[in-house]
Amino acid sequence: MTCDVFALANVGVQGLHPYQPGKPIEELQRELGLDNIVKLASNENPLGPSPIAMAAAQASLKQMHLYPDASGFELKKKLAAKLGVGENQFTLGNGSNDVLDLIARTFLGAGSSAVFSQYAFIVYPIAVQAVGARAIVAPAKDWGHDLLEMAAAIEADTKVVFIANPNNPTGNYLDRESLSAFLAKVPEHVIVVLDEAYVEFAGVDDFPDGLTFLNDYPNVIVTRTFSKAYGLAGLRIGYSISSPQIADLLNRVRAPFNVSIPAMSAALAVLDDRDYLQRSQQVNSAGMGQLCAGFDELGLTYIPSVGNFVAVELPCDAVPVYQALLREGVIVRPVGVYQMPNHLRVSIGLEHENARFLSALKKLINEGCFDQ
């Protein structure tokens, strides 16, 4: 082929680098021939899927020759009843990442800009750049969103502000009072996306429920997912809640069958599995305490987190430590792509998985792995 196909791509796409997920267990098995591997890299639910959700997904397979309900009627109905909003306020996505991309495609383009924080979720700059919009990165404060800087960063061409609460990969959060004050400052023509992928784990009294802002701020979109606390990451299903007008616009862009029948069936079932959600939260709370106590014992600094992960700071470049942990059969996540070269993000696992990671980390310290 003599045609330069790279030059045919949109300018924003030309400058993108693919999203780098956590290393899959199968990949490490192929590379090192290991059998006993612990993965604490992708903020997945360590309990595995809810048995109720799994049974519902399996039962739905007899319909796999059919297209799914493009409207997601039953799931929207159940979510609306659970969350106290209208059925016409939802947009379903192939994971909440899909919805974030829909928002960028709907409201951004060449000649517009979007604001997000330093150390914020890497999908925001990818989605913004892909549609040819300009990214404005507001400086962080204590590894988290500085809402004063973010408000000041809004320019005349700004159409969207992305806020992750809790934030990934740092795990910190914005309290109700701070977020309310920020929303009052944002011009009404600027869309504010409250990305609440980890909301079920927050568990702090002053954490704001983004849905409470929808009536007063029709420019707010709340995104959520079934991937984390509900254990459906592999089925890819998430959603947004917004004003009916915004939902209508997003649904015009959304692919008509972007959520599969098994995904919707599992989501419908897991919403009724309160025991699974409670156990997920309990395991996460205990595991967070276990990891943080272990870091304290090892003399390592970490960022206090209300997600299902914690970012620990090493006294050296984190990549060699990450690679050494791989050889120990432990997968975590280096976050140099977030301008955090000395941090590892560690997902909360089961008790024995957390212990395995801490033991491997201690071994590396004793072997002088940190002496670089």
C-alpha positions as CSV (number, residue, x, y, z in Angstrom):
1,M,0.0,0.0,0.0
2,T,1.5,3.3,-1.1
3,C,-1.1,5.5,0.5
4,D,-0.1,7.0,3.9
5,V,-3.1,5.9,5.9
6,F,-1.7,7.5,9.0
7,A,-2.2,10.9,7.4
8,L,-5.8,10.1,6.7
9,A,-6.6,9.8,10.4
10,N,-8.0,12.7,12.4
11,V,-5.2,14.8,13.8
12,G,-6.3,14.1,17.3
13,V,-6.2,10.3,16.7
14,Q,-2.7,10.6,15.2
15,G,-1.3,11.8,18.4
16,L,-3.0,9.2,20.7
17,H,-1.4,6.2,22.4
18,P,-3.7,3.3,23.1
19,Y,-5.0,2.9,26.7
20,Q,-2.8,0.5,28.6
21,P,-4.8,-1.8,30.8
22,G,-3.4,-3.8,33.7
23,K,-1.5,-6.9,32.6
24,P,-3.8,-9.9,32.1
25,I,-3.0,-13.1,34.1
26,E,-2.8,-15.1,30.9
27,E,-0.1,-12.8,29.5
28,L,2.1,-13.2,32.6
29,Q,1.5,-17.0,32.4
30,R,2.7,-17.0,28.8
31,E,5.7,-14.8,29.6
32,L,7.1,-16.4,32.8
33,G,5.3,-19.8,32.9
34,L,3.8,-19.0,36.3
35,D,0.7,-20.8,37.6
36,N,-0.1,-19.1,40.9
37,I,-0.7,-15.5,40.1
38,V,-2.3,-12.7,42.1
39,K,-3.8,-9.8,40.0
40,L,-4.2,-6.5,41.9
41,A,-3.9,-4.3,38.9
42,S,-7.3,-3.4,37.4
43,N,-9.6,-2.5,40.4
44,E,-11.7,-5.6,39.7
45,N,-14.0,-7.2,42.4
46,P,-11.9,-10.0,44.1
47,L,-15.0,-11.9,45.1
48,G,-15.7,-12.9,41.5
49,P,-19.2,-12.5,40.0
50,S,-22.4,-12.7,42.0
51,P,-23.8,-16.2,41.7
52,I,-27.2,-14.6,41.1
53,A,-25.8,-12.4,38.3
54,M,-23.9,-15.3,36.8
55,A,-27.1,-17.5,36.7
56,A,-29.0,-14.7,35.0
57,A,-26.3,-14.2,32.4
58,Q,-26.2,-17.9,31.7
59,A,-30.0,-18.2,31.4
60,S,-30.0,-15.3,28.8
61,L,-27.6,-17.1,26.4
62,K,-30.6,-18.9,24.8
63,Q,-31.4,-15.5,23.3
64,M,-27.9,-14.9,21.9
65,H,-29.3,-15.1,18.3
66,L,-31.4,-12.0,19.0
67,Y,-30.4,-8.4,19.2
68,P,-30.7,-6.9,22.7
69,D,-33.4,-4.4,23.6
70,A,-31.8,-1.3,22.3
71,S,-33.6,0.9,24.8
72,G,-32.6,-1.2,27.9
73,F,-36.2,-0.7,29.1
74,E,-36.2,-3.2,32.0
75,L,-32.8,-2.1,33.3
76,K,-33.6,1.6,33.1
77,K,-36.9,0.9,34.9
78,K,-35.1,-0.9,37.8
79,L,-32.4,1.7,38.0
80,A,-34.9,4.5,38.0
81,A,-36.8,2.9,40.9
82,K,-33.6,2.3,42.9
83,L,-32.1,5.7,42.3
84,G,-35.2,7.8,42.4
85,V,-34.9,9.4,38.9
86,G,-36.8,9.2,35.7
87,E,-36.4,6.4,33.2
88,N,-35.8,9.0,30.5
89,Q,-32.6,10.2,32.3
90,F,-30.4,7.2,31.5
91,T,-27.9,6.4,28.8
92,L,-26.6,2.9,28.8
93,G,-23.0,2.1,27.8
94,N,-20.6,-0.7,27.1
95,G,-19.0,0.2,30.5
96,S,-19.0,3.7,31.8
97,N,-15.9,4.4,29.6
98,D,-18.3,4.1,26.6
99,V,-20.5,6.8,28.1
100,L,-17.5,9.1,28.7
101,D,-16.7,8.7,25.0
102,L,-20.3,9.4,24.1
103,I,-20.2,12.7,26.1
104,A,-17.0,13.8,24.3
105,R,-18.5,12.9,20.9
106,T,-21.7,14.7,21.7
107,F,-20.4,18.0,23.2
108,L,-16.8,18.4,22.1
109,G,-14.9,18.9,18.8
110,A,-12.4,21.2,17.1
111,G,-12.6,24.7,18.5
112,S,-13.8,23.6,22.0
113,S,-12.0,22.6,25.2
114,A,-12.5,20.4,28.2
115,V,-11.1,20.7,31.7
116,F,-9.9,17.9,33.9
117,S,-7.4,17.6,36.8
118,Q,-3.8,16.5,36.8
119,Y,-3.7,12.8,37.9
120,A,-7.3,12.3,36.7
121,F,-8.5,9.2,34.8
122,I,-6.5,8.7,31.6
123,V,-9.7,8.2,29.5
124,Y,-10.5,11.9,29.8
125,P,-7.5,13.1,27.7
126,I,-8.0,10.2,25.3
127,A,-11.7,11.0,24.7
128,V,-11.0,14.7,24.4
129,Q,-8.1,14.4,21.9
130,A,-9.8,11.8,19.8
131,V,-12.6,14.3,18.8
132,G,-10.1,17.1,18.1
133,A,-10.9,19.2,21.2
134,R,-8.3,20.9,23.4
135,A,-7.5,19.6,26.8
136,I,-7.0,22.0,29.8
137,V,-5.3,20.2,32.7
138,A,-5.7,22.0,36.0
139,P,-3.0,21.5,38.6
140,A,-3.8,19.1,41.4
141,K,-3.6,19.7,45.1
142,D,-2.5,16.9,47.4
143,W,-2.9,14.5,44.5
144,G,-6.5,15.4,44.1
145,H,-8.8,17.8,42.3
146,D,-8.2,21.5,43.1
147,L,-11.6,22.9,42.4
148,L,-10.4,26.5,42.6
149,E,-7.9,25.8,39.9
150,M,-10.4,23.9,37.8
151,A,-13.0,26.7,38.0
152,A,-10.3,29.2,37.0
153,A,-9.2,27.0,34.1
154,I,-12.6,27.2,32.4
155,E,-12.3,29.3,29.2
156,A,-14.8,30.7,26.7
157,D,-14.6,27.7,24.5
158,T,-14.9,25.1,27.4
159,K,-17.8,22.8,27.0
160,V,-17.1,20.0,29.4
161,V,-15.5,19.5,32.8
162,F,-14.6,16.0,33.9
163,I,-14.4,15.2,37.6
164,A,-13.7,11.7,39.0
165,N,-15.1,11.3,42.5
166,P,-13.5,9.2,44.0
167,N,-10.5,9.8,41.7
168,N,-8.6,7.1,39.9
169,P,-5.7,6.4,40.3
170,T,-5.2,8.5,43.5
171,G,-8.4,7.4,45.4
172,N,-9.1,10.7,47.1
173,Y,-12.5,12.4,47.0
174,L,-14.3,15.8,47.0
175,D,-16.6,16.4,49.8
176,R,-20.2,17.6,49.4
177,E,-19.6,21.2,50.4
178,S,-16.7,21.7,48.1
179,L,-18.4,20.1,45.1
180,S,-21.6,22.1,45.7
181,A,-19.6,25.4,45.8
182,F,-17.8,24.5,42.6
183,L,-21.0,23.7,40.7
184,A,-22.4,27.0,41.6
185,K,-19.4,28.7,39.9
186,V,-19.6,26.8,36.6
187,P,-21.4,28.5,33.7
188,E,-24.6,26.8,32.9
189,H,-23.5,26.1,29.3
190,V,-20.6,24.0,30.5
191,I,-21.3,20.3,31.1
192,V,-19.9,18.9,34.3
193,V,-19.3,15.1,34.3
194,L,-19.2,13.5,37.8
195,D,-17.6,10.2,37.2
196,E,-18.6,8.0,40.1
197,A,-17.3,4.6,39.1
198,Y,-16.2,3.9,42.7
199,V,-19.1,5.5,44.5
200,E,-20.3,2.3,46.3
201,F,-16.9,2.1,48.1
202,A,-16.7,5.7,49.4
203,G,-18.3,5.1,52.7
204,V,-17.6,8.5,54.2
205,D,-20.2,10.8,55.7
206,D,-19.4,13.9,53.6
207,F,-19.2,12.1,50.3
208,P,-21.6,13.7,47.8
209,D,-24.2,11.7,45.9
210,G,-23.9,13.3,42.4
211,L,-27.6,12.6,41.8
212,T,-28.6,15.2,44.4
213,F,-27.2,17.9,42.1
214,L,-29.3,17.0,39.0
215,N,-32.3,19.1,39.9
216,D,-30.4,22.3,40.6
217,Y,-27.8,21.8,37.9
218,P,-29.2,20.5,34.6
219,N,-25.7,20.7,33.1
220,V,-24.5,17.8,35.4
221,I,-24.0,14.2,34.1
222,V,-23.3,11.4,36.6
223,T,-21.6,8.3,35.2
224,R,-21.6,5.0,37.1
225,T,-20.7,1.4,36.3
226,F,-21.4,-2.3,37.2
227,S,-17.7,-3.1,36.7
228,K,-16.4,-2.5,40.3
229,A,-18.7,-3.1,43.3
230,Y,-21.1,-5.2,41.3
231,G,-18.4,-7.4,39.8
232,L,-19.4,-7.3,36.1
233,A,-16.2,-5.8,34.5
234,G,-16.0,-8.6,31.9
235,L,-19.5,-8.0,30.7
236,R,-19.0,-4.2,30.2
237,I,-22.0,-2.3,31.3
238,G,-22.3,1.2,32.7
239,Y,-24.6,4.2,32.5
240,S,-25.1,7.9,33.0
241,I,-27.9,9.8,34.7
242,S,-28.6,13.3,33.5
243,S,-31.4,15.7,32.5
244,P,-33.8,14.1,29.9
245,Q,-32.5,16.6,27.4
246,I,-28.9,15.5,27.8
247,A,-29.9,11.9,27.8
248,D,-31.7,12.4,24.5
249,L,-28.6,13.8,22.9
250,L,-26.3,11.1,24.2
251,N,-28.8,8.4,23.0
252,R,-28.7,9.9,19.5
253,V,-25.0,9.2,19.3
254,R,-25.0,5.8,21.2
255,A,-24.7,2.7,19.1
256,P,-28.2,1.0,19.1
257,F,-27.1,-2.3,20.6
258,N,-24.1,-1.3,22.7
259,V,-25.0,-3.4,25.7
260,S,-25.4,-7.2,25.3
261,I,-28.3,-9.3,26.6
262,P,-26.1,-11.2,29.1
263,A,-24.8,-7.9,30.4
264,M,-28.2,-6.4,31.0
265,S,-29.5,-9.7,32.4
266,A,-26.6,-9.8,34.9
267,A,-27.0,-6.2,35.8
268,L,-30.8,-6.6,36.5
269,A,-30.0,-9.6,38.8
270,V,-27.1,-8.1,40.7
271,L,-29.1,-5.0,41.6
272,D,-31.2,-7.4,43.8
273,D,-28.2,-9.1,45.3
274,R,-27.7,-6.9,48.4
275,D,-25.7,-9.5,50.2
276,Y,-23.1,-9.4,47.4
277,L,-22.8,-5.7,47.4
278,Q,-22.4,-5.6,51.2
279,R,-19.8,-8.3,51.2
280,S,-17.9,-6.4,48.4
281,Q,-17.9,-3.3,50.6
282,Q,-16.8,-5.3,53.7
283,V,-14.0,-7.1,51.9
284,N,-12.8,-3.8,50.4
285,S,-12.8,-2.0,53.8
286,A,-10.9,-4.8,55.5
287,G,-8.5,-5.1,52.6
288,M,-7.8,-1.4,52.6
289,G,-6.9,-1.6,56.3
290,Q,-4.7,-4.6,55.7
291,L,-2.7,-2.9,52.9
292,C,-2.4,0.4,54.6
293,A,-1.2,-1.3,57.8
294,G,1.3,-3.2,55.7
295,F,2.6,0.0,54.1
296,D,3.0,1.6,57.5
297,E,5.0,-1.3,58.7
298,L,7.2,-1.1,55.6
299,G,7.7,2.7,56.1
300,L,6.0,3.5,52.8
301,T,3.8,6.5,52.1
302,Y,0.4,6.1,50.4
303,I,-2.4,8.3,49.3
304,P,-5.5,7.9,51.5
305,S,-8.2,6.3,49.3
306,V,-11.9,5.7,49.4
307,G,-11.9,3.5,46.2
308,N,-11.1,-0.1,45.9
309,F,-7.4,0.6,45.4
310,V,-4.6,2.5,47.0
311,A,-1.6,4.3,45.4
312,V,1.6,3.6,47.3
313,E,4.8,5.8,46.8
314,L,8.1,4.1,46.5
315,P,11.5,5.7,47.2
316,C,12.5,4.9,43.5
317,D,11.2,4.5,40.0
318,A,8.2,2.1,40.4
319,V,8.7,0.2,37.1
320,P,11.6,-2.0,38.2
321,V,9.7,-2.9,41.4
322,Y,6.6,-3.6,39.3
323,Q,8.7,-5.9,37.1
324,A,10.2,-7.6,40.1
325,L,6.7,-8.2,41.5
326,L,5.7,-9.8,38.2
327,R,8.5,-12.4,38.7
328,E,7.0,-13.1,42.1
329,G,3.6,-13.8,40.5
330,V,2.0,-10.5,41.6
331,I,0.5,-8.0,39.1
332,V,0.0,-4.4,40.3
333,R,-0.2,-1.2,38.2
334,P,2.6,1.3,37.7
335,V,1.1,4.7,37.0
336,G,3.9,6.7,35.3
337,V,1.4,7.5,32.5
338,Y,-0.3,9.7,35.2
339,Q,3.0,11.5,35.9
340,M,3.3,9.5,39.1
341,P,6.6,7.6,38.3
342,N,7.2,6.5,41.9
343,H,3.8,5.1,42.6
344,L,2.2,1.7,42.2
345,R,-1.6,1.5,42.3
346,V,-2.7,-1.6,44.1
347,S,-6.2,-3.0,43.9
348,I,-7.8,-4.4,47.0
349,G,-7.9,-8.2,46.9
350,L,-8.9,-10.9,49.2
351,E,-7.0,-11.3,52.5
352,H,-4.6,-13.9,51.2
353,E,-4.0,-11.9,48.0
354,N,-3.1,-8.8,49.9
355,A,-0.8,-10.8,52.1
356,R,0.9,-12.3,49.1
357,F,1.6,-8.8,47.7
358,L,2.8,-7.4,51.0
359,S,5.1,-10.4,51.5
360,A,6.6,-10.1,48.0
361,L,7.1,-6.3,48.5
362,K,8.8,-6.9,51.8
363,K,11.1,-9.5,50.1
364,L,12.1,-7.0,47.4
365,I,12.9,-4.4,50.0
366,N,15.1,-6.9,51.9
367,E,16.8,-7.8,48.7
368,G,17.6,-4.2,48.0
369,C,15.3,-3.8,45.1
370,F,14.6,-0.2,46.2
371,D,18.3,0.7,46.2
372,Q,18.4,2.3,42.7
